[in-house]
Amino acid sequence: FSSSLELFRMFPPLSLSDKLLAVLTAAAINGISGALVFNAGGSMGGTDILAAIVRRKTGMEIGKFTFWINSFVLVPALFIVGIENTLYAVAMLFASSTFLDGALRSFDRCVQVFIISDKHPDVRRFILEELHRGASVIHSEGAYTGKERPIVMSLLLPRQVADLKLFLAEQDPNAFLIQTDATEVFGKGFKHWKATA
């Protein structure tokens, strides 16, 4: 930690005359660095400890909780520094909480894919053996044709989706792929259930 502080001393101090630009810069630094700390299991002290407890119990995002708590703390500042500076502070808190929650979601992000393919055994094998991910086969029926069409469902990391698309383009250009973002996944290979306890 101390060596990190020494590293930052090499950079000249950032001086911004535009208050809005300063607010956004501070919010980005605060939010993203906070997300890195939380993702590593640490804490920055203050209201974020309470926010982590509330998140575990209610599922409320850390950034959203800290925004509301710190906004109440700013109420007395209204009478000390004036309405303009207080509004800049509220804007900084809001932007910081948005950066924080967005960065935390990106750490947990997975992609849920549904593949309908005539070569579903090959697709399943590729996911299991090449991507080293689990998959489930959902038995479905085409509404128009009435034919049985197995659907392969899997949860992948974002970088693995590109490999899957390349595989499908080469092996079965007629395949049908649906992908959706899964913001939080619990179970083997993903988050542990004890993280919610």
Secondary structure, DSSP 8 states (H G I E B T S, - for coil): -HHHHHHHTTS-----S-HHHHHHHHHHHHHHHHHHHHHTT---STHHHHHHHHHHHH---HHHHHHHHHHHHTTTHHHHH-HHHHHHHHHHHHHHHHHHHHHHHHHH-EEEEEEE-TTHHHHHHIIIIIS----EEE--B-TTT--B--EEEEEE-HHHHHHHHHHHHHH-TT-EEEEEEES--BSTTSB-GGGG-
